[in-house]
Structure formats: C-alpha cells, structure tokens
Amino acid sequence: MSIDMCSITFTFLCASGTNRALLLKPGSRSEASWTLAPGRQYTIMESQLLPQNLLSAPLTMESPTTMALPDVTLTRCASIPFGDRIILLLKGIQPIYFAFLAIIAVPGNLLTIGILSRGKCGLSKCVTRYLIAMAAADLVVVVFDLILRHIPMVYWRQFHFPWPVPVCNIHAVILYAATDCSVWFTVSFTFDRFVAICCQTLKSKYCTEKTVVVVLVTVAALNCLKDIFWYFMLTGEYNLLSDPWICWEKNGVAGSRFWAAIEFTHYFLTPVAPFLLILLFNTLTVKQILLASRARRRLLGHTNGESPRDPEMESRRKSIILLFAVSGNFVILWAVFMIYSIWNRLWWLGLRSIVPPHFVQNVGFIMQHLSCCTNTALYAVTQRKFREELKYVVKYPLTFIVNYNKR
C-alpha cells in the first residue's frame, strides 16, 4: 500500500511483538489508531520489528484509510515541515557520527587512562586520580550508551538479536549510574581544584590521595544506589527510541506524580546541581586567582618595566586552564540534553504550553555523547607533557617494530 506523502521513502513496520503498523497522534507516545482520518496530522514511528524514530508530517486523505499491513511505504509528497527535515538530516548523520565516535572514544579513553596512570604528565596525584576516574566512567558510558544502545538503534537492521532479551532495566541502571558518576567525578574534580586554590588551610587535609579515593568510591556508591529506582520504574523491554528513557515504562509510571518526583530529583542531581556547583566553584576560583595575581604582582614588583616570571602563577594558570576546559566542556555539551529531558517529563505531566521541536532531543544526544570522548583532546591541547606522552604511546608500536626488524 502506498500513499503520496514525501520525496523520501518511509516504511511502517510492526511494533514490538506484533504484526501491525504503529500510528501515534501528534505529540503522543501511546498507540492511538490504525485509521488515517481525512485532514488529520499523525506522528509516525519508523521501525523494523521494534519502534525506531519519530516523524510527524501532514497526511491529507479523501477518505479514512486503515493500515492493517505490517509493511506500508509512503512515497512522494508536496511538502514536509522544517522540523522534520532537520530530523531527517540528523538521521542521515547519526549512523556515521555514532560509529566514528565509538571508534574514537574507546581507544581515546583507554589511552587517557594508560597515559595518566604512568604519572609523567606533570600533574599532582590528586588531579591524576580524578582524571583517570572521569576517563573510566566515560568509557563505561560509551560502551553502554553509545555502543549498546544508540548504534543498534541507527543500525537496527543488523541488530535484531539483542532486543528480545528482557534486560533493559538492568542496562538502564548501569547506564545511568555510569553517566552520573562521570558527571559527579567532574564536580569532585572542580571542588578539589577550588579547595587547592582558594582554601589553603583545608588544602593539606583535603587534597590528598587518600581523600580522593574516599571521595570517588563514595560518589560511585551513592550514584549506584540512587539509580536503582530505574529498575523498578522501567520494564525489561527496549523501546529503541531517541528518548531520555531507554526502556518502555511500567504501567502507570508515565503519568504518576510519585515517579515524576523521583525522576525530577534524578534530573536535579544530574545534571542541574552539577551545573550550578561547577559554575559556583569556578566563579569563586577565578575571583581568588585574580585577587592573588594582583597581590603577587604588587609584592614582586616590576623589573625593567616587565613583570617577572612567577612559577607559582604559571602553575595556577595551567591548573585553571585544565579546570575550565573540563568543566566548560561538560556544561556546554550537556545543556541541550538537560533542558529537553526536563521538558519531556513536564510534558507527560500535562504541562504542554511550550513544545520544543523534536529535533532538539536528537541534538542533545549528539552533544552529550561527544562529551564522553573530548577529554583526551582537551588534555592534549592544554597539557604539554600529556602531548609528549601521547606522542610516545602512539609512536611506541612503530618504534618497537622497526627495532625488532633491525635485529
């Protein structure tokens, strides 16, 4: 069955466990009707055996049309809304983008962990421990979110086999816990640098390897305990939607104020509170650095009209560049995803006065995943010794092969 709709072909296929096409009303996520009424606009789910991506476009019919076949192709139309054109563009980009990101992120984070573990980057042991923990958490997020969730979504024809296994809620707990750990390790690192620069009396007690281990273990344990609620909120069935929820929710969850309160608490703790804390600590740190810089300049004076080179201020400058690079990267790349996730929950509670375009969600996922593989590049740009160690690690296999052949 074919309907003149648009210049790009979309295919209706069966929803999970059924042999029928799935049609949704505008803005709705619940099954509405199998009949296309005259002049109505529907949101259509494209998939093969499992739901995939959302697309909304006007369908103008002369008479009601019932779709009862598992395969329905729509071809050729006069127009398609601008927002849906953006979605189509992002859908075309995502398969290549996610695959490229996985290829870069996994070895990038492994290299970062290996290089930092050598302890030759000129960073303090406290800073090194935090950066290793952040890279490890990012690696887990890449595996469980990018590789095991989003790549199978965009390559759904090649990834049928995992989805019937009812482990989605366990997957969700691991994914959200790893994501929260990555975020809160960034906050812990920011606070550590704040204490080191602004709280000299507390520095000797707080900025120690033992304290770092205690902080990291505590943060990881609390986040794991906090995210267990996803197991009881979601089912074991994957929904394969570009959606903040990785699984289909249990009955009554979507409209429940109790679960909404728990989920809003989750969004406040990750990433709203980290946003606010990072901005607060960075503001106080910058203020302290500016005051200390003026004081040291007055103390050291000027020599031949030029400011003398101050090793202490050079060290602080490198530290603050690294701090701002890491925390700024987090704030920028997480902002869109955070806003859309909060709006998504408000929509389910009936607050629908503001409806952002659906493509904003796709942009949010793209930016959030980018944050998991940019730290290696940030360290390489901001830290000279890290660049040297990175070059050494990259060249080592070639050097070993050349030396081996010379024997």
Number of C-alpha atoms within 10 A of each C-alpha: 9 11 14 14 20 16 13 11 10 18 18 23 24 23 21 18 9 12 14 19 24 25 23 20 16 16 14 13 13 10 10 13 15 15 12 18 17 13 13 14 16 21 19 22 25 21 24 18 21 23 23 20 18 20 21 20 19 16 18 16 14 8 10 13 12 11 18 15 13 17 16 18 14 17 15 14 14 8 12 15 11 11 17 17 14 17 22 17 12 16 16 12 13 20 16 12 16 19 17 11 19 21 13 13 26 19 14 20 25 15 18 23 21 15 20 22 15 10 15 14 19 12 17 14 16 19 20 23 20 23 22 20 20 25 26 19 22 25 26 21 24 26 15 18 21 23 19 16 21 23 19 18 25 23 13 18 12 9 13 14 9 11 18 14 10 14 16 23 24 16 21 26 22 21 24 23 25 26 24 26 27 24 23 22 24 22 24 19 26 27 19 22 23 24 19 18 19 19 15 11 10 11 16 11 10 16 18 15 16 11 13 21 15 11 16 19 13 12 17 20 13 13 21 19 11 18 19 17 17 24 18 14 19 22 21 22 19 26 21 22 21 19 15 16 16 24 23 19 20 13 11 10 16 16 15 12 13 9 16 17 12 15 19 15 13 19 17 15 17 19 21 18 15 23 22 13 15 24 18 14 19 21 13 14 23 16 13 15 18 10 11 15 16 10 12 13 13 10 9 12 12 11 8 6 7 8 11 12 9 12 9 10 14 11 11 16 13 14 19 20 14 18 23 16 17 21 20 16 17 26 21 13 20 23 16 19 21 23 17 23 19 16 17 19 19 17 18 17 14 9 12 13 8 9 12 14 14 18 20 17 22 21 17 21 21 21 18 20 22 21 18 29 23 19 24 21 13 15 21 17 13 16 18 14 15 22 18 13 21 21 12 13 14 11 11 12 11 11 12 11 10 11 10 9 8 7 5
